[in-house]
């Protein structure tokens, strides 16, 4: 492939730091394929590590069949989480520097053992998971006006921006994560509801997919990682002053303020 990986990684990183978006890569970058888009994302993470950030986990995106069809893909995608993205301690996320942030409700997995595919099963994920928690992920496309295709969001580290996990942590053993209900409130009003089945039938299936996908790429998940397993409710745009509350049946709640 002849795509200049570093050139596009540099441009996306500059957009991240400046808050000034770039035009979509799709249709503009000749020869770009999925492998190239992941290479751009990896180069972008290298920039962040060079600036002192550390990897704390992964996020899974495109877990909704409807969204996959919209983007013309038949599988999820993934991105990397760093410590700078984690706002769990404060429960507040500044919107300064973001471009067009959107919030989504998810279930986070907190690992106590490594997971390396291929061949990872649901049972393996359960044994490797210390606990699960309610979680907000904030996505923010560095692509102008959210005009993204699969190659754009993959190159942009799956549009990852920030996350907040709830204090309540429970073991996944005995939980039916496929049927657990989720309710999202925005500024005191119920905004949307969902269930675990919205993410590939169960958030567990999402983590299985990720571990096996990374295994095929020669990588894996590590003990201590936080894994965001995919949205269970529609994304909602957010602005400074918004307050969100997420409740997940059998797991707990998480609150988030935008400042």
N, C-alpha and C positions, 0 to 999 in steps of 0.2 A: 504494500500500500504506500502511496506517495504522499499521504496527508502529513503536513508538518505538525506533529503532535505538540511540540513545545510552544509553537506560535499560538495555537488555539487555547492551550492550557493557560498561557500567559494572559491572553485576552479575557478569559473567564475569571481568572484570579483578580485581575485588575478591576473587573466589574463587581466582584464580591467586595473588594476593599473600598471602592469609590462609590458604590451604589448607583453606578451608571451602567445600564444594561447594554448588551450587544445584540446585533441582528442574529436571527436563527442560523445555525450551521446547516440545517437541512436545506438542500437546494442551492446552497452557496459554496459548500466545500465539496469539490469533486472527489470521488473515491472513498468518502467516509462510510465505514460500515460499523457494525456493533463492536467488533474487537477494537477498532480505532477509537470509538467513543469511550470505551472503558479505559483505553490507554491515556486519553486526554484527561479523564477523571483522575487516574492514578498520578499523573504528572501534577495535577492541581493539588492533590493531597500532599505531594512532596513539597510544594510551596508552603503549605500550612505547617508541615512538620519542621521545615527549615526556619520558620518564624517562631518556633517554640511550642507548638501544639502537640498533643499526644493523642493517639487513637484510643477510644474508649468503647468502641462497638461498631455496629452496622445498622443500617436501616433498609427495609424492604419496601419497594414501591410497586405500583401497577398490579396490586393484588386483586383488584376488581375486574371481573370479566368484561363489564361494560366499558371500563376505561381501556382495557387491552384492545377491545374491538375498535374503539375510537382512534387509537394510535396505530392500529394495524399490527399488533404483536400478539404472540401466543404464550408469553411467559412474563413473570415479574422482572423487575430490575433491582439493583441494590446500590447503596452508597456507603460511605464511611462516616462515622461519628467521631468528633474530637472533643476534648475536654472544654474547649472554648464554646461549643454548642450547648453544653449542659448547664441549664439554669435551674436545676431542681432545688438547690439550696435556698434561693431567693424567691422562686415562684414568680419572678417578674422578668419580662423580656423587653429591652429597649427596641423601639422601632427605628430609631435613627440609624441610617446606613443601610436599612433594608429597602427593597425596591417595591414589591407588591406582595407582602406576606399573607399567607393563608394558614389556618390552623386545622388540624385534623385529630380526631380521637383514635387512640390505638391501645393495644396491650403490649407492654414491654416485658421482655424476658431477661432475667439477670442470671448469668451462667456461673456455675461453680466448677465446671469441668470443660476441658477442650472438646470441641466437636469438629471432626475432620472427615469429610466425605471423600469419595463417593460411598454409597451404601448406608448412609445415616437413615434411621427409621424414627417413627414417632416415639417409640420406647426409648431410643437413645436420647432424643431431645428432652423427654421428661426426666430421665436420670441425670442429665447434665444441667438442668435448670434448678437453681437455688430457689427462685421465687419469680412471681409475675406481679405487675403493678399496672394501675391505670396510667396513661401517658398522653401528653400532648406532643405532637410533632408540629413544628412550624416549617413550612416549605416556602421558598422564595426564589423564583426563577431569575437567573442572571440573563435570561433571554428576553428580549423586549416584548412586553405585552402578553407574556405567557403563551406566545405563539410557538409551541414546542411540538416536536415529534419525538419518537423514541430516542433517536440519536442525540437530540438536543438535551433531553433530561439526563440521559446516561452520562454524557460528557460533562454535564453540570453537577456531577456527584449526586444524581437523583434528586436535584433541587433541594437538598438538605440545607437547613439554616440553623435550627435550634430545637431543643426539646426540654420537657419538664416531666419527671416521673413522680408519682404520688408516694407519700411516706408509707402507706399501707402496702406491705409485701406479704403475699401468701404463696404457699406451695401449689404448683399446678396439679399435683397428684390428687385425683378425685374430682377435679373441676371438669365440667363439660365446656370447654372453651368455644365449641362450635355454637352453643345455644345461649351463652351468657349475653345478657342484654346490656346496652350502653345508651346513656342519655347525655346529651350535650346541651348545656344552658349557656346563653350569651346575654350578659347584662341583665340577669335575673329572669329571663324568659326561656322556656324550652324551645330549642332551635331544631334539634333532630334526634332521632333514635336509630339504633342499629343493633346488630348481633354479630357474634364471632364468625358465623357462617359467611359473612360478606367478604372475608379474606380467604379465598381459595378453599372455602368450606370450614376452615378452622385456622386460627393463628398458628397452631402447631404445624400445620401443613406448610405454612410460609417459612418457618424456621428450618424444617426439613429440606425444603427446596434450596434455601440459602446455603446451608451446610454442604449439600451435595454439589451445588453450582460452584462454590468456592473450591471444593475438593478437586473438581475437574480443572480448575485454574491453578492448582498447586498451592492453595492457601487454605485457611480454616478459621474457625471461631475459637476464641481463647477464654479460659476461666477468667471471670471478672468482667467480661464484655456485657454491655447492654445491647439488646437486639430489639429494635422497633419493628413490629411484625406486620404493619400495614393498616390503612385506615378502615374503620368500621362505620363511619358516618361521613356524609359529604363534607368537603373542604369548605371553610368559611373565611372570607376576607376579614382582616382585622386591622384596627387603627389604634393609635395611642388613646388610652382611657378605657378600652374594652376590658371586660372581665369575663372569663370563661370558667365554667365548672363542668367537670366530666365525672360521671358515676358509672361504674361497671359492676354488674351483679356478681356477688361472691368474691369480689376483689377489693373494691374500695373506690375512693374518689381522689381527684386532683384539681387544684385551682390554679389559675394563671391570670396574671395581670400584664397589660401592655403599657409601657411607660415611655 
